[in-house]
Amino acid sequence: MMTSPDLERERPRVPDWRGRLVLYAKLVRLDRPIGIFLLMWPALWALWIAGEGNPPWRVVLIFVAGVILMRSAGCAINDFADRDLDGQVARTRNRPLAAGLIGPGEALGVFLALSLAAFGLVLLLDGHTIALSLVALGLTVLYPFMKRYTHVPQLFLGAAFGWAVPMAFTAVTGSVPWSAWLLFGATLVWALVYDTQYAMVDREDDRKIGIKSTAILFGRYDRLLIGLLQLLLLGLLAAVGYLTERGAWYAVGLLVATVLAAHHQYLIRDREPAACFRAFLANNYLGMAVFLGLVADYVLGRGNPVGSG
């Protein structure tokens, strides 16, 4: 018969409120902010183009805070959707929900609280932007479940991440021009690139448990198709630059992005999971290069637009 101390050792320790906050922070990946950056760069691209290099800082702050909240909410609903699958994947089995450290109801509660906070921020903007934000919420909820039904869940991720682009243009200018939709397309293609690299990390585990992804769909043509998507991404960004009359500094940003994309191809050359994950993480610098090129072009390159003679 077990003694009282033995029973105490067997019983799992329930964290206090501070411990639960740490678990919630891990649930929403605050310790892994790469998703925040990958969502934030397209929003900043759009804000700077819509604001012609000088977007309203109130709007910028609302979007930055909204990005952090919605990416965090997306992680919570993603883990809720994958609560029966994450434990079967080496990379995700220690997530708080998969490990049983928090319950599904708590994850849903975190998602709802963060979504409401983000919606509260959007209410500070105009009615058209508020309406567009409802589409963003729908895409955020829809994406985690798509990997069960389609081999291209990355398209839904790209749409969810890219929806910040039309929202930013509407918030700043009240309209969504053709160049904004091209930028949305570029963001969607970029998500196909980096999330395929991410899915290459889990490809073997995903095959075993029936999860679908572009990494599985592309098969042995994965590097080729990622390369073609990278070229399409750069082409769309160049088209955006042409339509918005960007100049040499923006071109420099795209050149740096091209070099970085080539380096990502080098990293995934052997399809080794750790290297594929490094390629995924390195996309942060590609987004940063495009943004810094935009900023430099508006600050230093005024009066020298593309096609100005």
C-alpha positions as CSV (number, residue, x, y, z in Angstrom):
1,M,0.0,0.0,0.0
2,M,1.3,3.5,-1.0
3,T,2.1,5.9,1.7
4,S,0.8,9.5,1.7
5,P,4.1,10.9,0.4
6,D,4.1,8.3,-2.4
7,L,0.6,9.4,-3.4
8,E,1.7,13.1,-3.4
9,R,4.6,12.3,-5.7
10,E,2.3,10.5,-8.2
11,R,-0.2,13.3,-8.3
12,P,0.6,15.9,-11.0
13,R,1.3,19.3,-9.7
14,V,-1.3,21.9,-10.8
15,P,0.6,25.2,-11.6
16,D,-0.4,28.3,-9.8
17,W,-1.7,31.3,-11.8
18,R,1.9,32.4,-12.6
19,G,2.7,28.9,-13.9
20,R,-0.5,28.9,-16.0
21,L,0.4,32.2,-17.6
22,V,3.8,30.7,-18.6
23,L,1.9,27.8,-20.2
24,Y,-0.4,30.2,-22.0
25,A,2.6,32.1,-23.3
26,K,4.0,28.9,-24.6
27,L,0.6,28.0,-26.1
28,V,0.7,31.2,-28.2
29,R,4.4,30.8,-29.0
30,L,5.6,34.1,-27.4
31,D,8.9,32.2,-26.9
32,R,9.0,31.6,-30.7
33,P,8.1,35.0,-32.3
34,I,8.9,34.0,-35.9
35,G,5.2,33.9,-36.8
36,I,4.7,37.4,-35.5
37,F,7.5,38.6,-37.9
38,L,6.2,36.7,-40.9
39,L,2.7,38.2,-40.4
40,M,4.1,41.7,-39.5
41,W,6.3,42.3,-42.6
42,P,3.5,42.2,-45.2
43,A,1.4,44.5,-42.9
44,L,4.3,47.0,-42.7
45,W,4.9,46.7,-46.5
46,A,1.3,47.6,-47.1
47,L,1.2,50.4,-44.5
48,W,4.3,52.1,-46.0
49,I,3.1,51.9,-49.6
50,A,-0.5,53.0,-48.7
51,G,0.9,55.9,-46.6
52,E,3.5,56.8,-49.3
53,G,6.3,56.4,-46.8
54,N,4.5,58.2,-44.0
55,P,1.7,56.1,-42.6
56,P,-0.3,57.4,-39.6
57,W,1.6,56.2,-36.5
58,R,-1.7,55.5,-34.7
59,V,-2.7,53.1,-37.5
60,V,0.8,51.5,-37.5
61,L,0.7,50.9,-33.7
62,I,-2.8,49.4,-34.0
63,F,-1.7,47.0,-36.7
64,V,1.5,46.0,-34.9
65,A,-0.5,45.2,-31.7
66,G,-3.2,43.5,-33.8
67,V,-0.6,41.3,-35.5
68,I,0.8,40.1,-32.2
69,L,-2.7,39.4,-30.8
70,M,-4.0,37.6,-33.9
71,R,-0.9,35.5,-34.4
72,S,-1.1,34.5,-30.8
73,A,-4.8,33.7,-31.2
74,G,-4.0,31.7,-34.3
75,C,-1.5,29.5,-32.4
76,A,-4.1,28.8,-29.7
77,I,-6.8,27.7,-32.2
78,N,-4.2,25.8,-34.1
79,D,-3.2,23.8,-31.0
80,F,-6.9,23.2,-30.2
81,A,-7.5,21.8,-33.7
82,D,-4.4,19.6,-33.5
83,R,-4.7,18.5,-29.9
84,D,-5.1,14.9,-30.9
85,L,-2.3,15.1,-33.5
86,D,0.5,17.1,-32.0
87,G,1.4,14.4,-29.6
88,Q,2.3,12.1,-32.5
89,V,4.8,14.6,-34.1
90,A,8.3,14.8,-32.6
91,R,8.5,18.6,-33.0
92,T,5.1,19.4,-31.4
93,R,4.6,16.7,-28.7
94,N,5.7,19.0,-25.9
95,R,3.3,21.8,-26.6
96,P,1.3,22.5,-23.5
97,L,-2.0,21.2,-24.9
98,A,-0.6,18.1,-26.5
99,A,1.3,17.4,-23.3
100,G,-1.8,17.7,-21.2
101,L,-0.5,20.7,-19.2
102,I,-3.6,22.7,-20.1
103,G,-7.1,21.7,-21.3
104,P,-8.9,22.3,-24.6
105,G,-11.3,24.7,-22.9
106,E,-8.4,26.8,-21.8
107,A,-6.9,27.0,-25.3
108,L,-10.3,28.1,-26.6
109,G,-10.6,30.7,-23.9
110,V,-7.2,32.1,-24.8
111,F,-8.2,32.2,-28.4
112,L,-11.4,34.1,-27.7
113,A,-9.8,36.5,-25.3
114,L,-7.0,37.4,-27.8
115,S,-9.5,37.7,-30.7
116,L,-11.7,40.0,-28.7
117,A,-8.8,42.2,-27.8
118,A,-7.7,42.4,-31.4
119,F,-11.3,43.2,-32.4
120,G,-11.3,46.0,-29.8
121,L,-8.3,47.5,-31.5
122,V,-9.9,47.3,-35.0
123,L,-12.9,49.2,-33.6
124,L,-10.6,52.2,-33.4
125,L,-10.4,52.2,-37.3
126,D,-13.0,52.8,-39.9
127,G,-16.1,50.7,-40.8
128,H,-14.6,49.2,-43.9
129,T,-11.5,48.0,-42.1
130,I,-13.7,46.5,-39.3
131,A,-15.7,44.6,-42.0
132,L,-12.5,43.2,-43.5
133,S,-11.3,42.1,-40.1
134,L,-14.1,39.7,-39.9
135,V,-12.7,37.9,-42.9
136,A,-9.3,37.8,-41.2
137,L,-10.9,36.1,-38.2
138,G,-12.7,33.6,-40.4
139,L,-9.5,32.7,-42.2
140,T,-7.6,32.3,-38.8
141,V,-10.2,29.8,-37.6
142,L,-10.4,28.0,-40.9
143,Y,-6.7,27.4,-41.6
144,P,-5.8,24.9,-38.8
145,F,-8.5,22.5,-40.0
146,M,-7.6,22.5,-43.7
147,K,-4.6,20.2,-43.3
148,R,-7.1,17.4,-42.8
149,Y,-8.9,18.0,-46.2
150,T,-6.4,19.5,-48.6
151,H,-2.8,19.3,-49.5
152,V,-2.5,23.0,-49.8
153,P,-3.4,24.3,-46.3
154,Q,-0.6,26.8,-46.9
155,L,-2.9,28.7,-49.3
156,F,-5.2,29.3,-46.4
157,L,-2.3,30.4,-44.2
158,G,-1.2,32.8,-46.9
159,A,-4.6,34.2,-47.2
160,A,-4.9,34.7,-43.4
161,F,-1.5,36.3,-43.2
162,G,-2.0,38.4,-46.4
163,W,-5.4,39.8,-45.4
164,A,-3.5,42.4,-43.4
165,V,-2.6,44.0,-46.7
166,P,-6.1,45.0,-47.9
167,M,-6.9,46.0,-44.3
168,A,-3.9,48.2,-44.1
169,F,-4.7,50.0,-47.4
170,T,-8.3,50.5,-46.4
171,A,-7.3,51.9,-43.0
172,V,-4.9,54.4,-44.6
173,T,-6.5,55.3,-47.9
174,G,-10.1,54.0,-47.7
175,S,-9.6,51.8,-50.8
176,V,-7.8,48.7,-52.1
177,P,-6.0,49.5,-55.4
178,W,-4.7,46.9,-57.8
179,S,-1.2,47.2,-56.4
180,A,-2.6,46.1,-53.0
181,W,-4.1,42.9,-54.4
182,L,-0.7,42.2,-56.1
183,L,0.9,42.6,-52.7
184,F,-1.7,40.3,-51.2
185,G,-0.8,37.8,-53.9
186,A,2.9,38.1,-53.1
187,T,2.2,37.5,-49.4
188,L,0.2,34.4,-50.3
189,V,3.0,33.0,-52.5
190,W,5.6,33.8,-49.8
191,A,3.5,31.8,-47.3
192,L,3.6,28.9,-49.7
193,V,7.4,29.1,-49.8
194,Y,8.2,29.3,-46.1
195,D,5.4,27.1,-44.9
196,T,6.4,24.4,-47.4
197,Q,9.9,24.6,-46.0
198,Y,8.4,24.3,-42.5
199,A,6.3,21.3,-43.5
200,M,9.4,19.6,-44.9
201,V,10.6,19.3,-41.2
202,D,7.5,17.2,-40.3
203,R,7.0,15.4,-43.6
204,E,7.6,11.9,-42.4
205,D,5.5,12.3,-39.2
206,D,2.7,13.9,-41.2
207,R,2.6,11.0,-43.7
208,K,2.2,8.6,-40.8
209,I,-0.7,10.4,-39.2
210,G,-2.5,11.5,-42.3
211,I,-1.8,15.2,-42.2
212,K,-1.7,16.9,-45.6
213,S,0.8,19.6,-46.8
214,T,2.4,21.1,-49.8
215,A,5.7,19.3,-48.8
216,I,3.9,16.0,-49.3
217,L,2.1,17.2,-52.4
218,F,5.3,18.4,-54.1
219,G,7.2,15.3,-53.2
220,R,10.6,15.1,-55.0
221,Y,9.9,18.3,-56.9
222,D,9.7,20.3,-53.6
223,R,12.9,22.3,-54.2
224,L,12.0,23.0,-57.8
225,L,8.5,24.2,-57.0
226,I,9.7,26.3,-54.0
227,G,12.2,27.9,-56.4
228,L,9.5,28.7,-58.9
229,L,7.4,30.2,-56.1
230,Q,10.3,32.2,-55.0
231,L,10.7,33.7,-58.5
232,L,7.0,34.4,-58.6
233,L,7.2,36.1,-55.2
234,L,10.0,38.4,-56.4
235,G,8.3,39.1,-59.6
236,L,5.1,40.1,-57.8
237,L,7.1,42.4,-55.5
238,A,8.8,43.9,-58.5
239,A,5.4,44.5,-60.1
240,V,4.2,46.2,-57.0
241,G,7.3,48.5,-57.1
242,Y,6.6,49.4,-60.7
243,L,2.9,50.2,-60.1
244,T,3.7,52.3,-57.0
245,E,6.7,54.0,-58.8
246,R,9.4,52.8,-56.4
247,G,13.0,53.4,-57.2
248,A,16.5,52.2,-56.8
249,W,16.5,51.6,-53.1
250,Y,13.5,49.4,-53.3
251,A,15.3,47.5,-56.1
252,V,18.2,47.0,-53.7
253,G,15.9,45.5,-51.1
254,L,14.6,43.1,-53.7
255,L,18.1,42.2,-54.7
256,V,19.0,41.4,-51.1
257,A,15.8,39.3,-50.9
258,T,16.8,37.4,-54.0
259,V,20.2,36.5,-52.5
260,L,18.5,35.4,-49.3
261,A,16.0,33.2,-51.3
262,A,19.0,31.6,-53.1
263,H,20.5,30.9,-49.6
264,H,17.3,29.3,-48.5
265,Q,17.5,27.0,-51.5
266,Y,21.0,26.1,-50.5
267,L,19.9,25.3,-46.9
268,I,17.2,22.8,-48.1
269,R,19.4,21.2,-50.7
270,D,19.5,17.9,-48.8
271,R,16.0,18.2,-47.3
272,E,17.5,17.7,-43.8
273,P,14.8,18.7,-41.3
274,A,17.0,21.0,-39.1
275,A,18.3,22.8,-42.2
276,C,14.7,23.2,-43.6
277,F,13.7,24.7,-40.3
278,R,16.6,27.2,-40.5
279,A,15.4,28.1,-44.0
280,F,11.9,28.7,-42.7
281,L,13.3,30.9,-39.9
282,A,15.5,32.9,-42.3
283,N,12.5,34.1,-44.2
284,N,12.2,36.8,-41.5
285,Y,15.3,38.5,-43.0
286,L,13.8,38.3,-46.5
287,G,10.7,40.2,-45.3
288,M,12.9,42.7,-43.4
289,A,15.0,43.3,-46.6
290,V,11.9,44.2,-48.6
291,F,10.7,46.5,-45.8
292,L,14.0,48.3,-45.3
293,G,14.2,48.7,-49.1
294,L,10.8,50.4,-49.0
295,V,11.7,52.7,-46.1
296,A,15.0,53.7,-47.7
297,D,13.3,54.3,-51.0
298,Y,10.7,56.6,-49.5
299,V,13.3,58.4,-47.3
300,L,16.3,58.6,-49.8
301,G,14.8,58.0,-53.2
302,R,12.1,60.6,-53.5
303,G,11.8,62.0,-57.0
304,N,13.5,59.1,-58.6
305,P,10.7,56.6,-59.3
306,V,10.9,53.6,-61.6
307,G,10.2,54.5,-65.2
308,S,10.6,58.2,-64.6
309,G,12.9,58.6,-67.5
